Amino acid sequence: MSLKLKFALSVAGLFSFVIYMIGICVLIIWFNLTAEEQAFLQQILAERIFIIMLFTFMLLIGLVFAVERLFIVYTHATRLHEETRLILTANPNHRITPTGPSETRRLAVVINSFADRHQDLQTDVETRIRAARADLEEEKDILAALMSELTQGVLVCNIDGQVLLYNNRARQLLSQHPDKPATNGTNGVGGLVGLGRSIFAIIDRNIIAHALDNLHHAIGQGHSSLVSHFVTSAMGGQLIRVSMAPVRDKQQSLTGFVLTMEDITRRFEVSNRKDILTQSLVESTRSSLANIRAAIENILEYPDMGRQRLTMFTKIIREEAIALGAELDKTVKDSAEYFESQWSLEDMHGSDLISAVQRRFETKLGVATRIIAVDERLWLKIDSYSVVQALTYIMSRLRDELRITQVSFRLERSGRFVRLDLIWEGSPVDIETLRVWEHQTLVTNGEGIPLTLKDVADRHRGEVWCQAEKGTERAYFRLLLPISHPDPELQQQFIPQISSSRRLEYYDFDLFNQPGQKSELDERPLTELTYTIFDTETTGLNPAEGDEIIAIGAVRCINGRLLRQETMEQLIDPRRRMSQAAINIHGISPDMLEDQPTIDQILPRFYNFAEDTVLVAHNAAFDMRFLQLKEEQTGIKFIQPVLDTLLLSAVVHPTQSDHSLDAIAQRLGIKLLGRHTALGDAIMTGEVFLKLIPLLAEQGIHTLKEAREAAQQTYYALIEY
Amino acid sequence: MAKRVLIADDEPNIVMSLEFLMERNGYEVQIARNGEEALAAVGTFNPDLILLDVMMPLRSGFEVCQKIRENPTWQAIKIIMLTAKGREIEIAKGMALGANAYITKPFSTKELLEQVYALSGGAE
């Protein structure tokens, strides 16, 4: 409505109001008068009609002026409002011209001086930020230059496992083809190091979790050297020794970690050969000496022995002396090639080892565990990861071949050694079988290390065997290890620090009527299907209002296993601004997205990755809605069936109110780690999903169709609340 | 009746000395050149004591020792393990598997004899 029209209407309204009121007043008086009085009044008024008309007219004119004056103030106030907004939101350089009545002029002057001050302040802050950023850039450059000079691989991650910084060597070591530069262009995924990518695509998250546990333990004890070591194998098969050091903030809480890594494949081989060499030297020397000594002592002790025997013994002595010399020559020659290995073992609290092993047995193998006796004072000097792998391997064989589903632990001291026993009801593994196990590589369910049980035992100067426990019906597998004597300790539990999760739980996408739901798929058991478990990060929570996907992470799941090698992780340029709230959640800053491909380049890749699989996501409607809105633009439709871990969790635990991914994971005993990178979340969703399958089975939900129908019911139940 | 000693070792040069030593001290001796032969000889020769080398072909001394102890009728057999490795952890393993004594090479024949004598209660 234009101002003029507004003004005219207000004046007209005011006029009619005044005339109306006067009219009413006159009428009321008029009807209260007698007929004579009326006639009398009529006469008086008729005679003075001009005066009345004149004053009425003047009154109305006066009113018009008063209204106009007020209206001028009003229009100026409106203008002030508009211009102030302009300064605040769009153009901080704009200033208001003081016009109109003195009140609004004064107000304009005050607003202008506020704007000046605000602008100064902002310029100042921006200058400071720029300066700080320049300093930071410079430091980063120096750091990057230093790191690129290192022969060791260095990789810095935040606590969620997102890669923040790395050097070329790290990329070389961890990429699929160690000799070629990492330019895997086919799908941009699969174990490649990249900023903002998840470390868990490269290194098993269990190993990282294990090393972090050890670090927390060391921090709790106030140890001065806070480094945790582990050995992992790269995709190319090399052994990589990784040292993990914590990154801590001022409150001393863990905010990230630095991994330094080196290829120890050769060193490990060398060290192994050196060990073998030393051992064989010792053995042959001892046995030659034994032969000489026994012979010579016989000669001395029994001088009456016949000539023939005497010749025999002296011949033995000569032979053995020659053999001894030859052995020494060989050793000197061989050992010149070898140098000292630095594969270091670390101190570990015995009970920590037991609980790490227990956790693994229960989660990885589904074997029930119990503790008979654990001596809390015992420390071991070990490479904990390989020992845990070795025991897990033994347990998996026990379970698969002897059908043992329940074991007890015993950890006790025996002289200078520590006995770690796995005890079960029944008979021991026979010697021949154990010998076969000893020489196989430690791979359980597709994860493990390229070492054998014997390698691990030798590495620790330990021994393994298996026998029946005397006087009982039980048998045990024993790992005998040298004892270690570190400082007395102070325990502290690891509490993962995880930021709060995305709250949004419902979204307008129909999960239950995907066109790709076919009956042959529907009738298949959940355990047999192939899944693509995925997660997206977005610029915000409203796809319909233009929020966009900025990252997709996905992992494939076949036969109840997450395939770490078959993952996809991709950052995407959203071509729009991102809210700070969103940046705070996923930690992906706009500069990380520069030069990344756009969604129409990535969706076809994701489509290929997910083809012919069932999609799984947490709060899947949210992610699906984003994909759906891109259908027109990209021509790609995701028609396959979709399962939602949020709804499935609600099916399994209907009384629980919190079905956020963190809460479910905690409930199901899954370690919270690597959240808020798309791939990290996808992997965790996958772990949650795999744990939900047996829980669903307990409720009689076995097939895809049953799962979807149960989810649908729960969905409606949830919506009704 | 003379006590019987089984010598299980794959090195002829030590076997000859041990055999001579045992025989000169009045023991009846049989030789086994690997782990399998040793186990077989336990059944046929029925020894009172075994001098058992750890490192042998086919079956290690540890395995032979464990097999013997698994058989209830062989509990009385005394076992002296001989090793050239001399690692303390192996001694611990050998004793845990039921050896009566553990001797590291090279050893004094006199001490070996004393050990054999003590465990077998004399040659006769």
Interface residues (C-beta under 8 A of the other chain):
Chain A: Q279 V282 E283 S284 T285 R286 S287 L289 A290 N291 I292 R293 A294 A295 E297 N298 E301 Y302 M305 R309 M312 F313 I316 E319 E320 S414 G415 R416 F417 I431 R461 G462 E463 W465 Q467 A468 R478 L480 P482
Chain B: E11 N13 I14 M16 S17 L18 F20 L21 R24 M55 F62 E63 Q66 K67 E70 L82 A84 K85 G86 R87 E88 I89 E90 A92 K93 A96 L97 T104 K105 P106 F107 S108 T109 K110
